[in-house]
Amino acid sequence: MSLFTTPTKVVDLGDGNTVTLRSLTYGEVKHLSAAGGDDDRWLLACILRWDGPGFDGTEPSREAVERLPVQLVTLLTREVAGLIGQETAEKKA
């Protein structure tokens, strides 16, 4: 596996709906941290795609994320944090 490949994770939301997340690169983290901002930018940077009937053909965007239920955004944000933390722990091992 290339050291330049970031880990991904598919989050199964049930009913045929999934969100594919990816970890961030060091450069992306630096850029997002320097720019400040909100969690939406971090979450959007980690969403590769979402699929399923519940997304009604809507592409991931800031506006689409803002329309999602807060419980779903919280779940995805936790998954992103875990994915980034898992990557860090694996590199230390």
N, C-alpha and C positions, 0 to 999 in steps of 0.2 A: 504494500500500500504506500502510495506517495505521501511524503510528509506535508505536501501542499494540499491534500484533500481534507476537507473538514467533515466531521461526522454528521450523519443525518439521522432523523428519527421520524417514523410515521406514527402519528397520534390517531388512534381509532376512536371516533366520536359516536359510533353506533349508527344504525340505520343507513349504512353505506357511505357515511361521511368520514373523510380523513383529512388531516392536515400534515404535510410533510415539512418538518423543520430542519434547519441546518445550523451548525455552530458557526461562530464568527471567526474571521482571521484576526490576528493581532492588529493589523492595520485598520480593519473595520472597527474594532473596539476603540483604538486610539482616536479615530475620526469621530465616532459617535460620542465618546467621552468629552472630547474637546469642544464639540458643537453644543454640548448640554442637551436640553430638550426633554422630551417625555418618553415614557415607556413604549408608546406607539411606534416610534422610529426604530427602537431596538427590536420590537416584535416583528415589524414589517421586514426588517433586514434579515430575520431568521426564517421567514415563511418562504419556502420554495414554491409551494402550490397548495391549494386545497381542492378537494374533489368531493362530489356527491350531490345528491338531489337537494339537500338542505341549503346549499350555497346558491341555488337558482341560477347557475351560470355566471355568477358575479366573480370577477377577478379580485385577488387580494389588493387592497388599497387602504389608505388611511380612512377614507369615508366608509368603506365596507367594514373595517375593524370597529369603527365607532358605532355601527349599527348592530354589532353582535351583542348577545347577552353578556353582562359583566362576569357571570360565572364561567363562561367559555373563555373569555379573555384572560381571566385569572388562571384557569387551567393551563392555557397555552403559555402564559408568562412563566409559570412554575416549571413547565416542561423545558422551556428555553433555558432557564436558570440551571436546571438539572443537567441538561445536555452540555452546557458550558462547564459546569462543575465536574461532570464525569470526564470530560476531555482533559481537564487540568489534573485530576487524580490519576488518570491512566498514564499521562506523561511523566508523573512523579514516580510511578511504580517501576 
